[in-house]
Amino acid sequence: MEDGNGAQEKDGAFFLMRFVAVEHLQHLEELSV
């Protein structure tokens, strides 16, 4: 149970970081144009 929950949290954190990175890149592209 704990292992599954921990893995789920890790996936969630990875998804969140990736989402933030994509949003950040899009924001930089808007500034550079």
C-alpha positions in Angstrom: 0.0 0.0 0.0 2.7 2.5 1.0 4.8 1.7 -2.0 1.9 2.2 -4.4 1.0 5.5 -2.7 4.6 6.7 -2.8 4.9 5.9 -6.5 1.6 7.7 -7.1 3.0 10.8 -5.3 6.2 10.6 -7.3 4.3 10.4 -10.6 2.1 13.3 -9.5 5.2 15.4 -8.7 6.8 14.6 -12.0 3.6 15.5 -13.9 3.4 18.8 -12.0 7.0 19.7 -12.7 6.6 18.8 -16.4 3.4 20.9 -16.6 5.1 23.9 -14.9 8.1 23.5 -17.3 5.8 23.5 -20.4 3.9 26.5 -19.1 7.2 28.3 -18.4 8.6 27.5 -21.9 5.4 28.8 -23.5 5.7 32.0 -21.5 9.3 32.5 -22.6 8.3 32.0 -26.2 5.6 34.6 -25.9 8.1 37.1 -24.4 10.7 36.4 -27.1 8.3 36.9 -30.0 
